[in-house]
């Protein structure tokens, strides 16, 4: 079993709005720093330019359960599965994002990956916070 860390961020925004924002790949550059500066819709998902080349991201089919699991096909080959959920908490939301330690990752690389995702989730919360 791979090592994993599930990160959680509270967002002062209704779950349906959080889900819609995240599910729209065009918003990726606004909150997910590791996924490039733009995203282009293509059949079955999103092409995302990264420093290493073009990645392909595909979300789970639209659903009412807040499941935003996605796969990222990396430019250098291979695919990463990312479990992600939006959970309603009355008029606010919790976003859960699981980071798996990939084969060959050092402790430092895994820690850096977790830290990058934590930063992305904080950015997402700041963007969607109700004023």
Number of C-alpha atoms within 10 A of each C-alpha: 5 7 9 13 13 14 16 17 16 18 25 18 21 20 23 17 14 24 22 14 16 18 21 14 21 17 16 22 15 17 19 18 15 16 21 19 16 16 23 12 14 11 7 11 19 22 23 26 18 17 11 10 11 18 21 21 23 20 21 14 11 12 9 7 13 19 19 24 17 18 17 20 18 17 16 10 8 8 14 15 15 15 18 21 19 25 20 19 14 9 11 18 23 20 23 18 22 18 19 19 19 13 7 8 11 11 10 9 13 19 14 12 17 21 13 15 20 17 15 18 22 16 16 22 21 13 14 15 15 11 5
